[in-house]
Amino acid sequence: MTSIAQHIKELQASLPAGVTLVAVSKFHPVEALQEAYDAGQRIFGESRAQELVAKARVLPKDIEWHFIGPLQSNKVKDIAPFIHLIHSIDSVKLLQEVNKQAAKHDRVIRVLLEIHVAEEETKHGFSVEECRELAAHLPELPHVSISGIMGMATQTDDEAQIRREFRTLHQLFEELKAGAFKDSDDFSILSMGMSHDYRIAIEEGSTMVRVGTYIFGEREY
Ligand SMILES: *Cc1c(COP(=O)(O)O)cnc(C)c1O
């Protein structure tokens, strides 16, 4: 068995029921994705529209493609025909653009609101406070379905800090689920946890982990 296949199988076997694995394949060649596919993986996450579209064209059609990186409005149209879930909605303007492009394909696109809880200034997303306000005043957009939230913890070795940030995300998720999104059956995804912190994320209530390096090795940019 290849090491990619081995890592997929190990991860799939170790994740608790109710936690979905997104294999983050950005910057890796289609051969690597095919190996993961052959080991049973069907959900892949990419962070650049052009790369995602090129891979989707040549890989099996039953793959669920997730968009996980910063998304420019002018790239939404490229992924709108087939994208399964966009994890990285960080503005109302982007949400409106997804709604508009989804309408052209007569689709409802599932999306997550990205929440900024990390220390780093560079991370995208709404603050917890912004998200609360937004959720209360979300415009009615019939071609998007807000299915949950996504967040990243600070890049640090301090496990207590990572745990605190994941806990904040979980609390916000529960608050929104019981509040602004209480009438939406689709609001069910808490996307948090990457290679170095997915175990903590799961302990703190993650329902979807986004794992790249652990599966595919280091990326060459
Ligand atoms: C790249 C990326 C990941 C995967 O990170 P790894 O450390 O390689 O597991 C997860 N989430 C987002 C948003 C990413 O950009």
The ligand as an SDF file (V2000), in Angstrom:
LIG
                    3D

 15 15  0  0  0  0  0  0  0  0999 V2000
   -4.1090   24.0550    3.7030 C   0  0  0  0  0  0  0  0  0  0  0  0
   -5.3090   24.0740    4.5700 C   0  0  0  0  0  0  0  0  0  0  0  0
   -5.6240   22.9750    5.3970 C   0  0  0  0  0  0  0  0  0  0  0  0
   -4.7620   21.7380    5.5240 C   0  0  0  0  0  0  0  0  0  0  0  0
   -3.6410   22.0080    6.3000 O   0  0  0  0  0  0  0  0  0  0  0  0
   -2.5990   20.8530    6.7070 P   0  0  0  0  0  0  0  0  0  0  0  0
   -1.7990   21.4740    7.7800 O   0  0  0  0  0  0  0  0  0  0  0  0
   -1.7960   20.5440    5.4920 O   0  0  0  0  0  0  0  0  0  0  0  0
   -3.3890   19.6850    7.1790 O   0  0  0  0  0  0  0  0  0  0  0  0
   -6.8090   23.0440    6.1180 C   0  0  0  0  0  0  0  0  0  0  0  0
   -7.6240   24.1210    6.0610 N   0  0  0  0  0  0  0  0  0  0  0  0
   -7.3510   25.1930    5.3040 C   0  0  0  0  0  0  0  0  0  0  0  0
   -8.2880   26.3370    5.2900 C   0  0  0  0  0  0  0  0  0  0  0  0
   -6.1800   25.2090    4.5360 C   0  0  0  0  0  0  0  0  0  0  0  0
   -5.9030   26.2970    3.7850 O   0  0  0  0  0  0  0  0  0  0  0  0
  1  2  1  0
  2  3  1  0
  2 14  2  0
  3  4  1  0
  3 10  2  0
  4  5  1  0
  5  6  1  0
  6  7  2  0
  6  8  1  0
  6  9  1  0
 10 11  1  0
 11 12  2  0
 12 13  1  0
 12 14  1  0
 14 15  1  0
M  END
$$$$
